[in-house]
């Protein structure tokens, strides 16, 4: 089996606030979540935060140019479609 080189990070516990947690809280989470180590709780929390905060897609190229908008308007006939309401009733 090939070994995987892992990088380490020093983690300092603080008091419980809106942006930090105490070691007691992490130990309570270990038991509550059914994990076996504090490291699992930290990985779990960071994974959830990444999914919540980071975009799930690549950023687009920004607004369409005037030429692109003109090409769209030319490709789609303007003013010939009726609304759904008028075609139903």
Secondary structure, 3 states (H helix, E strand, C coil): CCCCCCCCCCCCCCCCECCECCHHHHHHHHHHHCCCCHHHHHHHHHHHHHHHHCCCCCCCCCCCCHHHHHHHHHHCCCCCCCCHHHHHC
